[in-house]
Amino acid sequence: MVGKADLHLHTTFSDGALSPNDLIHRVHKAGLTTVAVTDHDNTGAIDESRAAALSLGIEVISGVELSTVVGEQDIHILGYFFDHHDAALQDHLALFREERRKRAERIVEKLNRLQVPLTLESVLEQAGMGSVGRPHIANALMEEGLTGTYHEAFYKYLGFGKPAYEKKYLVTPQDAFRLIADAGGLSFLAHPAHAVDESLLRKLIEAGIDGIEVVHPSHTQERVAHYNGIVSEYYLLASGGSDFHGGRSNDREVLGRYFISTDTVTMMRRRLQ
């Protein structure tokens, strides 16, 4: 029987609100049978997720979401089916996480110069054991009453071009493709409607990306049809998921609504073979 797959989920190992165990139980309630935990620059949740999924009959494939940069544009790359214990991969992910921490330090320093009394400790407390990022800084600002809302933190301080914005560590999409491929996996462009125009999309296809995240909460039905057309035209693979984080009001209803069929996941496996 064809099942439902969600290949874009986050846990407390990056900027998600739920532990791997809690996420898997939510996934089960949503009727999903195959998932990928795709934390930012972190694969620490995969084994714990698989252990929780074992008794529930849910398959957990290895996943990660890597942050890359083209010019001033953030491009997110999803990796699937790689060996998440691969030593070279883990060395690179550790470097990426350390660079994330350094970026957070620079952002906090900028906020302090703007007379915003945020501490790095409060940001790291938000991140816990996960990869620190701007969402943790936004949550810290909000919880300490330094901004009214999560979105205000980005609009006022953290977004591109705002006074506390800091560039990311430079990783190109091609770097991400090679890293994932060398660990035996496939690379997909995440939520292209967010920021990827047609010209850049074609360049990423030429650079060797394996597929596109076609289904995503930010994609209209017209966008889904458009990306499905590109997948067919270039013999790419399709992916999709809810991009569930679990703690934001605007994503509480996405789990179980944004998915692909397990037949589509089977096509990914065939490509690897």
Stockholm file with secondary structure:
# STOCKHOLM 1.0

chainA/1-273         MVGKADLHLHTTFSDGALSPNDLIHRVHKAGLTTVAVTDHDNTGAIDESRAAALSLGIEVISGVELSTVVGEQDIHILGYFFDHHDAALQDHLALFREERRKRAERIVEKLNRLQVPLTLESVLEQAGMGSVGRPHIANALMEEGLTGTYHEAFYKYLGFGKPAYEKKYLVTPQDAFRLIADAGGLSFLAHPAHAVDESLLRKLIEAGIDGIEVVHPSHTQERVAHYNGIVSEYYLLASGGSDFHGGRSNDREVLGRYFISTDTVTMMRRRLQ
#=GR chainA/1-273 SS CCCEEEEEECCTTTTCSSCHHHHHHHHHHTTCSEEEECCBTCCTTHHHHHHHHGGGTCEEECEEEEEEEETTEEEEEEEESCCTTCHHHHHHHHHHHHHHHHHHHHHHHHHHHTTCCCCHHHHHHHHTTSCCCHHHHHHHHHHTTSSSSHHHHIIIIISTTSTTCCCCCCCCHHHHHHHHHHTTCEEEECCGGGTCCHHHHHHHHHHTCCEEEEECTTCCHHHHHHHHHHHHHTTCEEEECCCBCSSSGGGTTCTTTSCEEHHHHHHHHHHHC
#=GC SS_cons         CCCEEEEEECCTTTTCSSCHHHHHHHHHHTTCSEEEECCBTCCTTHHHHHHHHGGGTCEEECEEEEEEEETTEEEEEEEESCCTTCHHHHHHHHHHHHHHHHHHHHHHHHHHHTTCCCCHHHHHHHHTTSCCCHHHHHHHHHHTTSSSSHHHHIIIIISTTSTTCCCCCCCCHHHHHHHHHHTTCEEEECCGGGTCCHHHHHHHHHHTCCEEEEECTTCCHHHHHHHHHHHHHTTCEEEECCCBCSSSGGGTTCTTTSCEEHHHHHHHHHHHC
//
